[in-house]
Amino acid sequence: MRSEPALLVAHSLGCLLVAAWAGCSRNSHMVKAALLVAPGDAEREALRPTLATWSPIPLQRLPFSTILVGSRNDPFCTELRARQFARAWGSEYIDYGYAGHINADSSLGDWLAGHQMLDRCDQLGTDRKLHTETNRQGR
C-alpha cells in the first residue's frame, strides 16, 4: 500500500469529478494536491441536456491544495466560470491565455508548462502540510 499522498491531475469533466469526490470521500486526506486543467462547465446551457446528471456542480472548498488552469477561449467553460470554480474550490488560478480546451488540439506537445505546474502543485501540497502540522503543534 502506498503511504505517500497522491497528486491528482484532472482535465475537463474530471475536474468536476475531483470536486464531487472530495466532497463525499473519507479518503481525501490521501491527496496531497490536484492540478485541475480546463474544467468543463456542465451547467452551461449548450451542455445541460447532454450532462444533466453532472449538475449541480459542487462548489465547496477542496480539502487539499489545487491549481486550476483555465483558458480565455475554452469552448466548454468561459474564463469567468473557470475563475468562479477556482474561487469556490480554493484553487490558485493560472490564466493560460488563448489555448482552447487545453488539450491535443491546442498543440501543446509534451507540455513542459504542465509539468512545471504539477511540480508547483506538489510544492503547494508540501507547504500546506507543513503549515497544518506546525499549527497543530502550536508553534
C-alpha positions in Angstrom: 0.0 0.0 0.0 1.2 3.5 -0.9 2.0 5.7 2.1 2.7 8.8 0.2 -0.3 11.1 -0.6 -1.4 11.2 -4.2 -1.1 14.1 -6.7 -4.3 14.2 -8.8 -4.4 15.6 -12.3 -7.7 16.1 -13.9 -9.0 17.6 -17.2 -12.4 18.9 -18.3 -15.2 16.9 -16.6 -12.5 15.2 -14.5 -12.1 18.5 -12.6 -15.8 18.3 -11.6 -15.4 14.7 -10.7 -12.5 15.6 -8.3 -14.6 18.3 -6.7 -17.6 15.9 -6.2 -15.4 13.1 -4.9 -13.6 15.4 -2.5 -16.9 16.5 -1.0 -18.0 13.0 -0.1 -14.9 10.8 0.2 -13.4 9.7 3.5 -10.1 9.4 1.7 -9.5 13.0 0.6 -6.7 13.1 3.3 -4.8 10.8 1.0 -4.5 13.6 -1.6 -1.6 16.0 -1.4 -2.8 18.3 -4.2 -4.5 18.5 -7.5 -3.8 20.1 -10.9 -7.2 20.9 -12.5 -7.0 21.8 -16.2 -9.7 23.3 -18.4 -12.7 22.4 -16.3 -15.9 21.7 -18.2 -19.0 23.6 -17.3 -21.8 21.0 -17.2 -24.2 23.8 -16.2 -23.6 25.7 -19.5 -26.9 25.8 -21.5 -25.4 24.1 -24.5 -24.2 21.2 -22.4 -27.0 20.8 -19.9 -29.1 18.3 -21.9 -26.1 16.1 -22.5 -24.7 16.3 -19.0 -27.8 16.6 -16.9 -26.6 14.3 -14.2 -23.4 16.4 -13.7 -25.4 19.2 -12.0 -25.3 20.8 -9.6 -21.5 21.3 -9.8 -20.0 21.1 -6.3 -18.7 24.5 -5.2 -17.3 23.7 -1.8 -13.6 24.4 -0.9 -11.5 21.4 -1.6 -9.6 19.8 1.3 -6.3 19.8 -0.4 -4.2 22.3 -2.4 -5.2 22.9 -6.0 -4.2 24.8 -9.1 -6.8 25.4 -11.7 -5.6 26.2 -15.2 -8.1 28.0 -17.5 -8.2 29.3 -21.0 -9.7 32.6 -22.3 -11.3 30.8 -25.2 -12.3 27.4 -23.9 -15.4 26.3 -25.8 -16.6 24.3 -22.8 -16.1 26.8 -20.0 -15.8 30.5 -20.0 -12.9 32.2 -18.3 -15.3 33.8 -15.8 -16.8 30.5 -14.9 -13.3 28.9 -14.5 -12.3 31.7 -12.2 -15.6 31.1 -10.2 -14.6 27.4 -9.8 -11.1 28.4 -8.7 -12.5 30.8 -6.0 -15.1 28.3 -4.8 -12.6 25.4 -4.7 -9.8 27.5 -3.1 -7.6 27.0 -6.1 -4.7 29.1 -7.3 -5.8 30.2 -10.8 -3.5 30.2 -13.8 -4.7 32.1 -16.9 -3.2 30.1 -19.8 -4.3 32.6 -22.4 -5.9 31.6 -25.6 -5.4 27.8 -25.6 -8.9 26.5 -26.3 -9.7 23.5 -24.2 -6.0 22.9 -23.3 -5.8 19.5 -25.0 -4.2 17.9 -28.0 -6.0 20.4 -30.3 -4.0 23.1 -28.5 -0.7 21.8 -29.9 0.9 21.5 -26.5 3.2 18.6 -27.3 4.8 17.2 -24.2 3.5 20.3 -22.4 6.5 21.3 -20.3 4.5 24.1 -18.7 2.0 21.5 -17.5 4.9 19.5 -15.9 6.1 22.7 -14.2 2.5 23.4 -12.9 2.4 19.9 -11.5 5.7 20.5 -9.7 4.2 23.7 -8.3 1.1 21.8 -7.2 3.3 19.3 -5.4 5.1 22.1 -3.6 1.8 23.7 -2.6 0.7 20.4 -1.1 4.0 20.2 0.8 3.7 23.7 2.1 0.2 23.2 3.2 1.0 20.0 5.1 3.9 21.7 6.9 1.7 24.7 7.8 -1.0 22.4 9.1 1.5 20.3 11.2 3.1 23.5 12.6 -0.4 24.8 13.6 -1.3 21.5 15.3 1.9 21.6 17.3 1.1 25.2 18.4 4.2 26.8 17.1 
